[in-house]
Amino acid sequence: MTKLKGLNFLCICCFLFLLSGKPSDDGGLSKPAIVAGTAKITGRIIKTNTTNKDSTVVTVIVLQPISGENAQYNVLVDQSGKFSIDVEVETDVSLVGLYTDLNVRKLLFVTLKSGSVTNLDIAYNSDNAIENIDITPAINQNDVTRGFEVADKMNQYKSNSPSQSLYDKSPDYFLNNVKTSISKRLAIVQNDTLLSEELKEVLTNDLRLWMYKINAFSYEQLMMLNYRNITRDTSKKPEIQKIDRPYYRFLKDLRLNDIQYLNCFTFQGFQKEVLRNEIIGLPEVGESDIPSWLKNAKAILSDLVGFDDGQYYDILVANAYGRQLSEELRSFSEKQKENIRSYFKDGEIAKILFRKNQKVVELDKFKTPVVVNDIPSVSDDKVMATIVSKYKDKVVLIDLWATWCAPCLEAMKEFRSTKNEFHDKDVVFVYLTNGSSPKKLWEEKIKGIGSEHYYLKNTQWDHMMDNFGFNGIPSYLLYNKEGVLINKFTGFPGNDKVKKMINDLL
């Protein structure tokens, strides 16, 4: 086993269930409407303990289910404790995640309405625990303060039953095991007496998506892990039953044509799994005209999802374009723009895609090309020296990451604009991963990262983690121009701190 254990505080985004939905007249959640909108969050942070924070940062994480990724916004609180930030939303009413660096583990659900202002005043006690919250417009306080805790309990649930052998069973047996686990986890939210029924329904839907995403789409890897856990044999590779298209009939049980899935944070990650899965076999959208792409997609998916028409397919093609923008950081070609305008006209989905495309165009001005380096023959204890020696007379920032590590990917996304500031400086950015990142997915993701990349052997990776004392990722190594290690740390400390570290060495 490689040392890839994530730290809990680094994984907050992995378990974040961002919600959205339009209140109906009876207080329930009606079907969300797709809107290329903006919303404003204002408020005040009141803190009793002023000794440990000179300044406070408010972080807002907004689900963007059409462009296909969540957006993170950070705003610095002023000296009077006030803050204000505008965010882009993709549904008319959204519940987003919000926390401050006074207590990053305490995440709140807050309602945003496109075109309107939500005000949030938070009072912290001397231990930096939340003492009081005032929200305008008012929403259920238990939903605000306890929603994430309940979601996290479901995600972290562990059965007292002994581990059972799955690797030698059928794929259907495995899927039934997943369903059983879902039922046990759902009992946590179903038995909760404080959350609103509306929030409980959304958390239920999101839990199902999350469980299938991390289990059903990772069948082979999980069976290998199960084999090693059961047999304690790390040297052999067991014979695992192959899965085929009928395996994915579990998609029909999810009723994905329900527009309420736009309420679920996991939806965008789930859609990426559907789009990239080799067995399902959806084609890349490329420069295909949208009606032709959708015809092929429906022919492939309809028997698996249980329907051949509906808004789900429009969202799916939007997500396909979104993958190009967010994962490859590749802007639309003129042909793609023409195809989008022809199909979506001047509708909200087109507005959302073009809005996101413009951001990618701006980022692309400073994007560095991808360079893949191959060092499989280098001995484990010489890997780092070999890498650093390649970049003489340059400051080197090394990022240890993995394709499955949400905090790693979020840190890269947060650092994009700051990284661009060093495009003409004597700085090189190096990214290391290993076999825990599927090779094809790794090759896809590095297109949007740029810079220097290494795909290490597991023994090389293990030696590096041990040698530098790392227990989780993302982890970083910073070398000066003379090749001397100046700093090492786990967890992304923020753009300003990393920027200062690098500038101090230039």
TORKOL-810293 format. One record per residue (C-alpha): x, y, z; residue in three letters. Coordinates in nm, 2 decimals, padded with zeros to 4 digits. Example, Ala and Ser with C-alpha at 12.3 -4.5 7.8 and 13.67 -1.06 7.14 Angstrom:
REM residues 2
[[01.23,-00.45,00.78],ALA]
[[01.37,-00.11,00.71],SER]
REM end
This chain:
REM residues 506
[[00.00,00.00,00.00],MET]
[[00.13,00.34,-00.09],THR]
[[00.12,00.63,00.16],LYS]
[[-00.18,00.82,00.03],LEU]
[[-00.38,00.88,00.34],LYS]
[[-00.55,01.22,00.32],GLY]
[[-00.57,01.44,00.62],LEU]
[[-00.93,01.51,00.73],ASN]
[[-00.90,01.88,00.72],PHE]
[[-00.77,01.86,00.36],LEU]
[[-01.07,01.66,00.24],CYS]
[[-01.35,01.90,00.34],ILE]
[[-01.45,01.94,-00.03],CYS]
[[-01.47,01.57,-00.09],CYS]
[[-01.77,01.54,00.15],PHE]
[[-01.93,01.87,00.08],LEU]
[[-02.29,01.84,-00.02],PHE]
[[-02.38,02.17,-00.19],LEU]
[[-02.75,02.21,-00.24],LEU]
[[-02.98,02.42,-00.46],SER]
[[-03.35,02.45,-00.51],GLY]
[[-03.62,02.70,-00.55],LYS]
[[-03.86,02.73,-00.25],PRO]
[[-04.22,02.65,-00.34],SER]
[[-04.52,02.82,-00.18],ASP]
[[-04.55,02.55,00.08],ASP]
[[-04.18,02.58,00.18],GLY]
[[-04.06,02.27,-00.01],GLY]
[[-03.80,02.26,-00.28],LEU]
[[-03.94,02.28,-00.63],SER]
[[-03.74,02.19,-00.95],LYS]
[[-03.43,02.41,-00.99],PRO]
[[-03.41,02.63,-01.30],ALA]
[[-03.09,02.67,-01.49],ILE]
[[-02.97,03.03,-01.49],VAL]
[[-02.64,03.20,-01.58],ALA]
[[-02.66,03.43,-01.28],GLY]
[[-02.47,03.59,-01.00],THR]
[[-02.54,03.63,-00.63],ALA]
[[-02.39,03.84,-00.36],LYS]
[[-02.30,03.73,-00.01],ILE]
[[-02.24,03.99,00.26],THR]
[[-02.19,03.96,00.63],GLY]
[[-01.99,04.02,00.94],ARG]
[[-01.75,03.79,01.14],ILE]
[[-01.76,03.86,01.51],ILE]
[[-01.47,03.69,01.70],LYS]
[[-01.40,03.69,02.07],THR]
[[-01.05,03.54,02.03],ASN]
[[-00.84,03.80,01.85],THR]
[[-00.49,03.66,01.94],THR]
[[-00.46,03.39,01.68],ASN]
[[-00.58,03.56,01.37],LYS]
[[-00.47,03.90,01.23],ASP]
[[-00.71,03.85,00.95],SER]
[[-01.00,03.62,00.87],THR]
[[-01.08,03.46,00.53],VAL]
[[-01.43,03.35,00.43],VAL]
[[-01.45,03.07,00.18],THR]
[[-01.76,03.00,-00.03],VAL]
[[-01.79,02.69,-00.24],ILE]
[[-02.06,02.71,-00.51],VAL]
[[-02.19,02.41,-00.71],LEU]
[[-02.18,02.47,-01.08],GLN]
[[-02.36,02.16,-01.23],PRO]
[[-02.38,02.28,-01.59],ILE]
[[-02.01,02.38,-01.64],SER]
[[-01.93,02.08,-01.43],GLY]
[[-01.72,02.18,-01.14],GLU]
[[-01.75,02.36,-00.81],ASN]
[[-01.61,02.71,-00.78],ALA]
[[-01.43,02.83,-00.47],GLN]
[[-01.43,03.19,-00.37],TYR]
[[-01.22,03.35,-00.09],ASN]
[[-01.27,03.69,00.06],VAL]
[[-01.07,03.87,00.33],LEU]
[[-01.27,04.02,00.62],VAL]
[[-01.20,04.39,00.68],ASP]
[[-01.10,04.54,01.01],GLN]
[[-01.46,04.59,01.12],SER]
[[-01.53,04.22,01.05],GLY]
[[-01.74,04.29,00.73],LYS]
[[-01.71,04.10,00.40],PHE]
[[-01.88,04.10,00.06],SER]
[[-01.83,03.88,-00.24],ILE]
[[-02.01,03.82,-00.57],ASP]
[[-02.03,03.46,-00.70],VAL]
[[-02.14,03.30,-01.02],GLU]
[[-02.43,03.06,-00.99],VAL]
[[-02.59,02.82,-01.24],GLU]
[[-02.93,02.77,-01.08],THR]
[[-03.19,03.03,-00.97],ASP]
[[-03.16,02.94,-00.60],VAL]
[[-02.86,02.76,-00.45],SER]
[[-02.75,02.64,-00.11],LEU]
[[-02.37,02.67,-00.10],VAL]
[[-02.11,02.57,00.15],GLY]
[[-01.94,02.84,00.36],LEU]
[[-01.67,02.84,00.62],TYR]
[[-01.40,03.06,00.77],THR]
[[-01.04,02.99,00.85],ASP]
[[-01.12,03.04,01.22],LEU]
[[-01.28,02.70,01.21],ASN]
[[-01.24,02.52,00.87],VAL]
[[-01.42,02.21,01.00],ARG]
[[-01.74,02.39,01.06],LYS]
[[-01.91,02.42,00.73],LEU]
[[-02.24,02.59,00.68],LEU]
[[-02.51,02.57,00.42],PHE]
[[-02.63,02.91,00.30],VAL]
[[-02.90,03.01,00.05],THR]
[[-02.81,03.22,-00.24],LEU]
[[-03.07,03.36,-00.49],LYS]
[[-02.95,03.47,-00.84],SER]
[[-02.96,03.85,-00.86],GLY]
[[-03.01,03.89,-00.48],SER]
[[-02.81,03.94,-00.16],VAL]
[[-02.78,03.70,00.13],THR]
[[-02.64,03.84,00.45],ASN]
[[-02.47,03.62,00.71],LEU]
[[-02.34,03.74,01.05],ASP]
[[-02.14,03.48,01.24],ILE]
[[-02.03,03.51,01.60],ALA]
[[-01.74,03.30,01.73],TYR]
[[-01.66,03.23,02.10],ASN]
[[-01.31,03.23,02.25],SER]
[[-01.25,02.87,02.13],ASP]
[[-01.35,02.97,01.77],ASN]
[[-01.67,02.77,01.79],ALA]
[[-01.98,02.93,01.64],ILE]
[[-02.19,03.09,01.90],GLU]
[[-02.46,03.25,01.69],ASN]
[[-02.56,03.29,01.33],ILE]
[[-02.81,03.54,01.18],ASP]
[[-02.90,03.49,00.82],ILE]
[[-03.12,03.71,00.59],THR]
[[-03.33,03.58,00.43],PRO]
[[-03.39,03.34,00.71],ALA]
[[-03.36,02.96,00.65],ILE]
[[-03.38,02.66,00.88],ASN]
[[-03.10,02.70,01.14],GLN]
[[-03.05,02.32,01.18],ASN]
[[-03.01,02.28,00.81],ASP]
[[-02.74,02.56,00.81],VAL]
[[-02.54,02.43,01.11],THR]
[[-02.60,02.05,01.10],ARG]
[[-02.64,01.96,00.74],GLY]
[[-02.28,01.90,00.67],PHE]
[[-02.23,01.71,01.00],GLU]
[[-02.51,01.46,00.90],VAL]
[[-02.37,01.43,00.55],ALA]
[[-02.02,01.36,00.68],ASP]
[[-02.16,01.09,00.92],LYS]
[[-02.31,00.91,00.63],MET]
[[-01.99,00.93,00.43],ASN]
[[-01.77,00.82,00.73],GLN]
[[-02.01,00.54,00.84],TYR]
[[-01.83,00.21,00.91],LYS]
[[-02.02,-00.11,00.97],SER]
[[-01.93,-00.33,01.27],ASN]
[[-01.96,-00.64,01.05],SER]
[[-01.63,-00.81,00.96],PRO]
[[-01.49,-00.75,00.62],SER]
[[-01.62,-00.99,00.36],GLN]
[[-01.46,-01.13,00.05],SER]
[[-01.59,-00.96,-00.26],LEU]
[[-01.31,-01.01,-00.51],TYR]
[[-01.41,-01.37,-00.58],ASP]
[[-01.78,-01.29,-00.61],LYS]
[[-01.98,-01.17,-00.91],SER]
[[-02.02,-00.80,-01.00],PRO]
[[-02.39,-00.83,-00.92],ASP]
[[-02.30,-00.95,-00.57],TYR]
[[-02.07,-00.64,-00.54],PHE]
[[-02.35,-00.40,-00.65],LEU]
[[-02.59,-00.56,-00.40],ASN]
[[-02.33,-00.50,-00.13],ASN]
[[-02.31,-00.13,-00.23],VAL]
[[-02.69,-00.11,-00.21],LYS]
[[-02.69,-00.26,00.14],THR]
[[-02.42,-00.01,00.25],SER]
[[-02.63,00.27,00.11],ILE]
[[-02.94,00.16,00.31],SER]
[[-02.74,00.15,00.63],LYS]
[[-02.59,00.50,00.57],ARG]
[[-02.93,00.65,00.48],LEU]
[[-03.07,00.54,00.82],ALA]
[[-02.86,00.82,00.97],ILE]
[[-03.03,01.10,00.78],VAL]
[[-03.38,00.93,00.78],GLN]
[[-03.37,00.91,01.16],ASN]
[[-03.26,01.26,01.21],ASP]
[[-03.53,01.47,01.38],THR]
[[-03.38,01.82,01.34],LEU]
[[-03.32,01.85,00.96],LEU]
[[-03.59,01.96,00.73],SER]
[[-03.75,01.70,00.51],GLU]
[[-03.64,01.89,00.21],GLU]
[[-03.27,01.88,00.31],LEU]
[[-03.30,01.52,00.41],LYS]
[[-03.43,01.43,00.06],GLU]
[[-03.14,01.61,-00.11],VAL]
[[-02.88,01.45,00.12],LEU]
[[-03.04,01.11,00.04],THR]
[[-03.01,01.17,-00.33],ASN]
[[-02.65,01.29,-00.30],ASP]
[[-02.55,00.99,-00.08],LEU]
[[-02.67,00.75,-00.35],ARG]
[[-02.47,00.94,-00.62],LEU]
[[-02.16,00.95,-00.40],TRP]
[[-02.17,00.58,-00.31],MET]
[[-02.20,00.47,-00.67],TYR]
[[-01.94,00.72,-00.79],LYS]
[[-01.67,00.59,-00.55],ILE]
[[-01.77,00.23,-00.56],ASN]
[[-01.94,00.12,-00.88],ALA]
[[-01.71,00.32,-01.11],PHE]
[[-01.39,00.18,-00.93],SER]
[[-01.48,-00.19,-00.94],TYR]
[[-01.14,-00.33,-01.04],GLU]
[[-00.94,-00.11,-00.80],GLN]
[[-01.17,-00.19,-00.51],LEU]
[[-01.15,-00.57,-00.58],MET]
[[-00.78,-00.55,-00.57],MET]
[[-00.79,-00.37,-00.24],LEU]
[[-01.04,-00.62,-00.11],ASN]
[[-00.82,-00.91,-00.21],TYR]
[[-00.52,-00.76,-00.03],ARG]
[[-00.72,-00.68,00.28],ASN]
[[-00.87,-01.03,00.30],ILE]
[[-00.57,-01.24,00.21],THR]
[[-00.29,-01.00,00.33],ARG]
[[-00.12,-01.09,00.00],ASP]
[[00.04,-00.79,-00.17],THR]
[[00.25,-00.99,-00.43],SER]
[[-00.02,-01.16,-00.64],LYS]
[[-00.28,-01.02,-00.86],LYS]
[[-00.61,-01.21,-00.83],PRO]
[[-00.84,-01.30,-01.12],GLU]
[[-01.12,-01.05,-01.10],ILE]
[[-01.44,-01.10,-01.30],GLN]
[[-01.46,-00.85,-01.59],LYS]
[[-01.75,-00.61,-01.61],ILE]
[[-01.95,-00.53,-01.92],ASP]
[[-02.22,-00.28,-02.03],ARG]
[[-02.50,-00.46,-01.84],PRO]
[[-02.31,-00.39,-01.52],TYR]
[[-02.41,-00.02,-01.55],TYR]
[[-02.78,-00.09,-01.54],ARG]
[[-02.76,00.04,-01.19],PHE]
[[-02.79,00.38,-01.35],LEU]
[[-03.15,00.31,-01.42],LYS]
[[-03.22,00.29,-01.04],ASP]
[[-03.10,00.65,-01.00],LEU]
[[-03.36,00.80,-01.23],ARG]
[[-03.11,01.06,-01.36],LEU]
[[-03.37,01.25,-01.56],ASN]
[[-03.49,01.41,-01.24],ASP]
[[-03.38,01.77,-01.26],ILE]
[[-03.35,01.77,-00.88],GLN]
[[-03.01,01.61,-00.92],TYR]
[[-02.88,01.96,-01.00],LEU]
[[-02.93,02.01,-00.62],ASN]
[[-02.66,01.75,-00.55],CYS]
[[-02.29,01.84,-00.52],PHE]
[[-02.18,01.49,-00.63],THR]
[[-02.37,01.52,-00.96],PHE]
[[-02.10,01.69,-01.14],GLN]
[[-01.84,01.43,-01.04],GLY]
[[-02.08,01.15,-01.12],PHE]
[[-02.13,01.29,-01.46],GLN]
[[-01.76,01.29,-01.53],LYS]
[[-01.74,00.92,-01.44],GLU]
[[-02.02,00.85,-01.70],VAL]
[[-01.85,01.06,-01.96],LEU]
[[-01.50,00.91,-01.92],ARG]
[[-01.60,00.55,-01.87],ASN]
[[-01.44,00.33,-02.14],GLU]
[[-01.70,00.05,-02.11],ILE]
[[-02.00,00.28,-02.14],ILE]
[[-01.81,00.43,-02.43],GLY]
[[-01.95,00.78,-02.48],LEU]
[[-01.75,00.97,-02.75],PRO]
[[-01.58,01.30,-02.68],GLU]
[[-01.79,01.59,-02.79],VAL]
[[-01.51,01.74,-02.99],GLY]
[[-01.64,01.94,-03.29],GLU]
[[-01.93,01.71,-03.35],SER]
[[-02.26,01.89,-03.41],ASP]
[[-02.47,01.85,-03.09],ILE]
[[-02.77,01.67,-03.24],PRO]
[[-02.54,01.40,-03.39],SER]
[[-02.35,01.36,-03.06],TRP]
[[-02.68,01.33,-02.86],LEU]
[[-02.81,01.07,-03.11],LYS]
[[-02.50,00.86,-03.04],ASN]
[[-02.52,00.92,-02.66],ALA]
[[-02.88,00.82,-02.65],LYS]
[[-02.81,00.50,-02.84],ALA]
[[-02.54,00.41,-02.59],ILE]
[[-02.71,00.52,-02.27],LEU]
[[-03.09,00.49,-02.31],SER]
[[-03.11,00.12,-02.21],ASP]
[[-02.88,00.18,-01.91],LEU]
[[-03.04,00.49,-01.77],VAL]
[[-03.40,00.39,-01.87],GLY]
[[-03.50,00.69,-02.09],PHE]
[[-03.41,00.83,-02.43],ASP]
[[-03.53,01.19,-02.39],ASP]
[[-03.53,01.47,-02.14],GLY]
[[-03.32,01.76,-02.01],GLN]
[[-03.07,01.52,-01.87],TYR]
[[-02.92,01.48,-02.21],TYR]
[[-02.88,01.86,-02.26],ASP]
[[-02.70,01.88,-01.93],ILE]
[[-02.48,01.58,-02.03],LEU]
[[-02.36,01.75,-02.34],VAL]
[[-02.30,02.07,-02.15],ALA]
[[-02.09,01.86,-01.90],ASN]
[[-01.90,01.71,-02.19],ALA]
[[-01.80,02.06,-02.30],TYR]
[[-01.73,02.15,-01.94],GLY]
[[-01.48,01.87,-01.91],ARG]
[[-01.28,02.02,-02.19],GLN]
[[-01.28,02.36,-02.02],LEU]
[[-01.21,02.25,-01.66],SER]
[[-00.98,01.95,-01.71],GLU]
[[-00.78,02.04,-02.02],GLU]
[[-00.82,02.42,-01.98],LEU]
[[-00.88,02.42,-02.36],ARG]
[[-01.11,02.69,-02.49],SER]
[[-01.37,02.63,-02.75],PHE]
[[-01.29,02.63,-03.12],SER]
[[-01.49,02.85,-03.36],GLU]
[[-01.67,02.53,-03.47],LYS]
[[-01.76,02.44,-03.12],GLN]
[[-01.89,02.79,-03.05],LYS]
[[-02.10,02.76,-03.37],GLU]
[[-02.24,02.42,-03.26],ASN]
[[-02.33,02.55,-02.91],ILE]
[[-02.51,02.86,-03.06],ARG]
[[-02.69,02.65,-03.31],SER]
[[-02.83,02.40,-03.06],TYR]
[[-02.88,02.61,-02.74],PHE]
[[-02.95,02.94,-02.92],LYS]
[[-02.91,03.22,-02.66],ASP]
[[-03.04,03.00,-02.37],GLY]
[[-02.90,02.98,-02.02],GLU]
[[-02.68,02.67,-02.09],ILE]
[[-02.51,02.85,-02.38],ALA]
[[-02.45,03.16,-02.16],LYS]
[[-02.30,02.94,-01.88],ILE]
[[-02.06,02.76,-02.12],LEU]
[[-01.95,03.08,-02.29],PHE]
[[-01.90,03.25,-01.95],ARG]
[[-01.67,02.96,-01.85],LYS]
[[-01.50,02.96,-02.18],ASN]
[[-01.40,03.32,-02.15],GLN]
[[-01.22,03.24,-01.82],LYS]
[[-01.03,02.97,-01.99],VAL]
[[-00.93,03.20,-02.27],VAL]
[[-00.78,03.44,-02.00],GLU]
[[-00.59,03.15,-01.83],LEU]
[[-00.46,03.02,-02.16],ASP]
[[-00.26,03.33,-02.22],LYS]
[[00.00,03.21,-01.96],PHE]
[[-00.05,02.83,-01.98],LYS]
[[00.27,02.64,-02.01],THR]
[[00.30,02.33,-02.22],PRO]
[[00.29,01.98,-02.06],VAL]
[[00.62,01.81,-02.03],VAL]
[[00.62,01.44,-01.94],VAL]
[[00.94,01.31,-01.79],ASN]
[[01.03,00.94,-01.77],ASP]
[[01.27,00.81,-01.50],ILE]
[[01.17,00.45,-01.43],PRO]
[[01.53,00.33,-01.42],SER]
[[01.64,00.58,-01.15],VAL]
[[01.69,00.41,-00.81],SER]
[[01.44,00.50,-00.54],ASP]
[[01.69,00.70,-00.34],ASP]
[[01.81,00.90,-00.64],LYS]
[[01.47,01.02,-00.77],VAL]
[[01.46,01.36,-00.60],MET]
[[01.82,01.44,-00.68],ALA]
[[01.76,01.35,-01.04],THR]
[[01.45,01.56,-01.07],ILE]
[[01.60,01.87,-00.90],VAL]
[[01.93,01.85,-01.10],SER]
[[01.73,01.90,-01.42],LYS]
[[01.63,02.25,-01.33],TYR]
[[01.95,02.42,-01.25],LYS]
[[01.95,02.79,-01.15],ASP]
[[01.57,02.78,-01.10],LYS]
[[01.34,02.78,-00.80],VAL]
[[01.16,02.44,-00.80],VAL]
[[00.82,02.38,-00.64],LEU]
[[00.73,02.01,-00.64],ILE]
[[00.37,01.91,-00.59],ASP]
[[00.29,01.55,-00.48],LEU]
[[-00.06,01.47,-00.59],TRP]
[[-00.31,01.21,-00.73],ALA]
[[-00.60,01.22,-00.97],THR]
[[-00.84,01.10,-00.70],TRP]
[[-00.73,01.36,-00.44],CYS]
[[-00.99,01.63,-00.43],ALA]
[[-00.78,01.87,-00.21],PRO]
[[-00.49,01.83,-00.46],CYS]
[[-00.70,01.93,-00.75],LEU]
[[-00.87,02.21,-00.57],GLU]
[[-00.53,02.35,-00.47],ALA]
[[-00.41,02.34,-00.83],MET]
[[-00.73,02.52,-00.94],LYS]
[[-00.69,02.78,-00.67],GLU]
[[-00.32,02.84,-00.76],PHE]
[[-00.38,02.88,-01.13],ARG]
[[-00.39,03.26,-01.14],SER]
[[-00.10,03.30,-00.90],THR]
[[00.11,03.05,-01.09],LYS]
[[00.06,03.25,-01.41],ASN]
[[00.23,03.54,-01.24],GLU]
[[00.56,03.35,-01.25],PHE]
[[00.54,03.26,-01.63],HIS]
[[00.85,03.47,-01.71],ASP]
[[01.04,03.41,-01.39],LYS]
[[01.31,03.16,-01.30],ASP]
[[01.06,02.92,-01.14],VAL]
[[00.96,02.57,-01.25],VAL]
[[00.65,02.38,-01.12],PHE]
[[00.69,02.00,-01.10],VAL]
[[00.41,01.75,-01.04],TYR]
[[00.46,01.39,-00.91],LEU]
[[00.21,01.11,-00.88],THR]
[[00.22,00.73,-00.90],ASN]
[[00.02,00.42,-01.00],GLY]
[[-00.27,00.51,-00.77],SER]
[[-00.36,00.76,-01.04],SER]
[[-00.50,00.57,-01.34],PRO]
[[-00.26,00.64,-01.63],LYS]
[[-00.52,00.74,-01.88],LYS]
[[-00.70,00.97,-01.64],LEU]
[[-00.36,01.12,-01.54],TRP]
[[-00.27,01.19,-01.90],GLU]
[[-00.61,01.37,-01.94],GLU]
[[-00.58,01.58,-01.63],LYS]
[[-00.22,01.70,-01.68],ILE]
[[-00.33,01.87,-02.01],LYS]
[[-00.50,02.13,-01.79],GLY]
[[-00.22,02.16,-01.54],ILE]
[[00.08,02.22,-01.78],GLY]
[[00.44,02.23,-01.66],SER]
[[00.66,01.93,-01.57],GLU]
[[00.52,01.59,-01.48],HIS]
[[00.65,01.26,-01.35],TYR]
[[00.46,00.93,-01.31],TYR]
[[00.66,00.74,-01.05],LEU]
[[00.69,00.38,-00.97],LYS]
[[00.52,00.29,-00.65],ASN]
[[00.86,00.21,-00.48],THR]
[[00.99,00.55,-00.59],GLN]
[[00.68,00.71,-00.44],TRP]
[[00.70,00.52,-00.12],ASP]
[[01.06,00.61,-00.07],HIS]
[[00.99,00.97,-00.12],MET]
[[00.70,00.98,00.12],MET]
[[00.91,00.80,00.38],ASP]
[[01.22,01.01,00.32],ASN]
[[01.04,01.34,00.36],PHE]
[[00.81,01.23,00.64],GLY]
[[00.48,01.29,00.44],PHE]
[[00.17,01.11,00.56],ASN]
[[-00.08,01.26,00.32],GLY]
[[-00.13,01.47,00.00],ILE]
[[-00.11,01.73,-00.14],PRO]
[[00.24,01.77,-00.01],SER]
[[00.51,02.01,-00.14],TYR]
[[00.88,02.05,-00.16],LEU]
[[01.04,02.39,-00.23],LEU]
[[01.41,02.41,-00.36],TYR]
[[01.61,02.72,-00.41],ASN]
[[01.82,02.79,-00.73],LYS]
[[02.11,02.60,-00.58],GLU]
[[01.91,02.29,-00.55],GLY]
[[01.88,02.31,-00.17],VAL]
[[01.56,02.21,00.00],LEU]
[[01.42,02.52,00.17],ILE]
[[01.07,02.41,00.28],ASN]
[[00.84,02.11,00.29],LYS]
[[00.47,02.10,00.39],PHE]
[[00.15,01.91,00.36],THR]
[[-00.17,02.09,00.27],GLY]
[[-00.20,02.39,00.04],PHE]
[[-00.14,02.70,00.26],PRO]
[[-00.30,02.95,00.02],GLY]
[[-00.19,03.16,-00.27],ASN]
[[-00.03,03.44,-00.07],ASP]
[[00.19,03.22,00.14],LYS]
[[00.32,03.01,-00.15],VAL]
[[00.37,03.33,-00.36],LYS]
[[00.58,03.48,-00.08],LYS]
[[00.78,03.16,-00.04],MET]
[[00.88,03.16,-00.41],ILE]
[[00.95,03.53,-00.43],ASN]
[[01.18,03.51,-00.13],ASP]
[[01.40,03.27,-00.33],LEU]
[[01.40,03.47,-00.66],LEU]
REM end
